[in-house]
Amino acid sequence: MLKIKWTDRITNEEVFQTVKEGRILLKILNNRRHSLIGHIIRHNEFVVSILEGAISGKKVMGRPRLQYLKQVARNIGADSYTTMKRTACNKSRWKAANQSKD
């Protein structure tokens, strides 16, 4: 499309500026993730009990991976899972928290 060769040393930001676009895929994924978690927390008590449970097994070496719920809490600006859960129970506050990050 832009006839950029793979051997050209151009950063992704330069390409995005050339086509005047942004990283919209990450915004779409975050919106879908937030709407799914909000729906699950508000409607499915059984699934919430599964989400809050601990996983058995031994720890792996290295830095721990970012957990799904902690990532969602960080994206909306909540400091903990309980704060995120309280926000998700109120649908209007949940939508407002997700709209402000776009």
C-alpha positions as CSV (number, residue, x, y, z in Angstrom):
1,M,0.0,0.0,0.0
2,L,2.6,2.5,1.0
3,K,5.3,0.6,-0.9
4,I,7.5,0.4,2.2
5,K,10.1,-2.3,1.8
6,W,10.9,-4.6,4.7
7,T,14.6,-3.5,4.5
8,D,13.7,0.2,5.1
9,R,14.4,1.2,8.7
10,I,11.1,3.0,9.5
11,T,9.5,2.9,12.9
12,N,5.8,2.0,13.4
13,E,5.1,5.6,14.7
14,E,6.5,7.0,11.4
15,V,4.2,4.7,9.4
16,F,1.2,5.7,11.6
17,Q,1.9,9.4,11.1
18,T,2.2,8.8,7.3
19,V,-1.2,7.2,7.1
20,K,-2.6,9.5,9.8
21,E,-3.9,6.6,11.9
22,G,-3.4,5.4,15.4
23,R,-3.2,2.1,17.3
24,I,-7.0,1.5,17.2
25,L,-6.7,-2.3,17.7
26,L,-5.5,-1.8,21.3
27,K,-8.5,0.5,22.0
28,I,-10.9,-2.1,20.5
29,L,-9.4,-4.9,22.6
30,N,-9.6,-2.8,25.8
31,N,-13.2,-1.9,25.2
32,R,-14.2,-5.5,24.6
33,R,-12.3,-6.7,27.6
34,H,-13.9,-4.1,29.9
35,S,-17.4,-4.8,28.6
36,L,-16.9,-8.5,29.1
37,I,-15.6,-8.2,32.6
38,G,-18.3,-5.7,33.6
39,H,-21.0,-8.1,32.3
40,I,-19.5,-11.1,34.1
41,I,-19.2,-9.3,37.4
42,R,-22.7,-7.9,37.3
43,H,-24.5,-11.0,36.1
44,N,-22.7,-14.3,36.8
45,E,-22.0,-15.0,40.5
46,F,-20.7,-18.5,39.6
47,V,-18.1,-17.2,37.2
48,V,-17.1,-14.5,39.7
49,S,-16.3,-17.1,42.3
50,I,-14.1,-18.9,39.7
51,L,-12.3,-15.6,38.9
52,E,-11.6,-14.9,42.5
53,G,-10.3,-18.4,43.2
54,A,-6.6,-19.4,43.4
55,I,-4.9,-21.6,40.8
56,S,-3.0,-24.6,42.1
57,G,0.5,-25.4,40.9
58,K,4.0,-24.3,41.4
59,K,5.4,-20.8,40.5
60,V,7.5,-20.4,37.5
61,M,10.8,-18.5,37.4
62,G,11.0,-14.9,36.4
63,R,8.7,-11.9,36.6
64,P,5.1,-12.8,37.1
65,R,2.9,-12.2,34.1
66,L,0.2,-9.5,34.4
67,Q,-3.0,-11.1,35.3
68,Y,-6.1,-10.4,33.3
69,L,-8.2,-8.8,36.1
70,K,-5.2,-6.8,37.3
71,Q,-4.7,-5.5,33.8
72,V,-8.4,-4.4,33.5
73,A,-8.2,-2.8,37.0
74,R,-5.1,-0.9,36.0
75,N,-6.6,0.3,32.7
76,I,-9.7,1.8,34.5
77,G,-7.5,3.3,37.2
78,A,-8.7,1.1,40.1
79,D,-6.1,0.3,42.7
80,S,-7.5,-3.2,43.5
81,Y,-9.9,-5.9,42.4
82,T,-12.5,-4.9,45.0
83,T,-12.5,-1.3,43.8
84,M,-12.9,-2.6,40.3
85,K,-15.8,-4.9,41.3
86,R,-17.6,-2.1,43.1
87,T,-17.3,0.1,40.0
88,A,-18.5,-2.7,37.7
89,C,-21.6,-3.3,39.8
90,N,-22.8,0.2,39.0
91,K,-23.1,0.1,35.2
92,S,-23.1,3.9,34.7
93,R,-19.9,4.3,36.7
94,W,-18.3,1.4,34.8
95,K,-19.1,2.9,31.4
96,A,-17.8,6.3,32.6
97,A,-14.5,4.7,33.8
98,N,-14.0,3.0,30.5
99,Q,-14.9,6.1,28.4
100,S,-12.4,8.3,30.1
101,K,-9.4,6.2,29.0
102,D,-10.1,6.6,25.2
